Amino acid sequence: MDFFYVIKRMDSISIQPFLFIIIFFSFQPSISLEICSTLCGSQTIRFPFRLIDQPQYCGYQDFKLSCKFQETTQDVTILTFPYAGNFSVFHIDYAQQVLQLGYSVGCLPRILLQGLNLSGSPFMSVNTQSYTFYNCSTMVQYPGVLKIPCLSGFNFYVVAIPTDGYTPSTSVCLEIAKVMVPMSTDWWEDGMTLGWNQPDCRWCESHQGTCLFENVGAGLQVGCDSAIKHGLPSSVRDALVFGLGISLMCLIAVISCVKLNFTEGQNHPNPEILMTHPRSTPGSTKGLDRQTIDTCPTTLLGPSRCLPNPRDNICSICLCEYQANETLRTIPNCSHYFHVDCIDQWLKLMQHVPNVAISLRSLLLSLLHYHHLCPWLLFLL
């Protein structure tokens, strides 16, 4: 059986509609973790949070974050409050629904004295404690007394003391105000811990699942993508069944075509194909060597997955969308990007750059000729 004859005969049967249907259902918008989960520095961003450049269905309302680029350190996740300003996000505990923040652009104790305004946001203080702030002429040395460096000066010290604790002498310290402080281990050094109640995903997280919208674009009801026994949202389940059913029908049709052409090819081999695509001989090659391929520049794709050409977001060899932290390679004098593994394998076989408009039959013939085609890819295409 000659595989090139099978591919030649398959080209006479239009499989483009099948291929279109498979690709259409494979790339429909999804609320899966693979699409919405991303990174900013070392911080994982997922539902109910989303980055401002992600689709709205990736996160709950008012849970937008931004990722600030840093040249010398890791990128920083930023949470913006309508009235309190920007805070750096150090850690998000999705199971307990709390996040640790830092006020890196000013003095958090000053904000607390003025009144921390979290209005317009879904976040609130988890634990609070009353502190009394004092302005002292000398530093008070007593257990529980906290010096506030960002409010202190050369010849005076601002301290915070639990209201129900020690009271310094009025000859040394003057009371400024009593403040309810959102507790954290380092609040006096601009750290703060906040939490949220809605959406309530704690049960889902405790069952090793992740929250997501029950129906995209139809309200704010959330569901859980955890174990099968808990059940998928009906809309998601119906979409999966329909998409997989159509794909399976297409796959059966393609396999039937392959089997039909296989039978015909055994009785009627095409000598033209055999002459056009001779068998490879030891030592023969049409591609580039490893050293030459390595001269082509590579790029590590960041969390935003931004490329010079916004439409260049799919590898034209494997037809897969680029994901964050993937390594891409470009060819000199060519503006297209490719997965490193895909383009390296390609250039080992042929010296010209792949193009999205290249004949699928020619691609399959070349790959089959060098015995690098996986069986499942043959049936999929």
Sequence and secondary structure as in RCSB ss.txt:
>XXXX:A:sequence
MDFFYVIKRMDSISIQPFLFIIIFFSFQPSISLEICSTLCGSQTIRFPFRLIDQPQYCGYQDFKLSCKFQETTQD
VTILTFPYAGNFSVFHIDYAQQVLQLGYSVGCLPRILLQGLNLSGSPFMSVNTQSYTFYNCSTMVQYPGVLKIPC
LSGFNFYVVAIPTDGYTPSTSVCLEIAKVMVPMSTDWWEDGMTLGWNQPDCRWCESHQGTCLFENVGAGLQVGCD
SAIKHGLPSSVRDALVFGLGISLMCLIAVISCVKLNFTEGQNHPNPEILMTHPRSTPGSTKGLDRQTIDTCPTTL
LGPSRCLPNPRDNICSICLCEYQANETLRTIPNCSHYFHVDCIDQWLKLMQHVPNVAISLRSLLLSLLHYHHLCP
WLLFLL
>XXXX:A:secstr
  HHHHHHHHTTS  HHHHHHHHHHHTS   SHHHH EEETTEEE TT EETTS GGGS TT EEEEE  SSS  
EEEEEETTTEEEEEEEEETTTTEEEEE TTS HHHHHHH    TTSSEEESSEEEEEEEEESS    TT EE TT
T  SS EEEEEETTS    TTTEEEEEEEEEE  TTGGGTEEEEEE SS  HHHHHTT  EEESSTTS S EEE 
  GGG   HHHHHHHHHHHHHHHHHHHHHHHHHHHHHHHHHHS  HHHHHHS    TT   S  HHHHTTS EEE
  TT   SSTT  B TTT  B  TT EEEE TT   EEEHHHHHHHHHH SS   TTS HHHHHHHHHHTT   H
HHHHH 
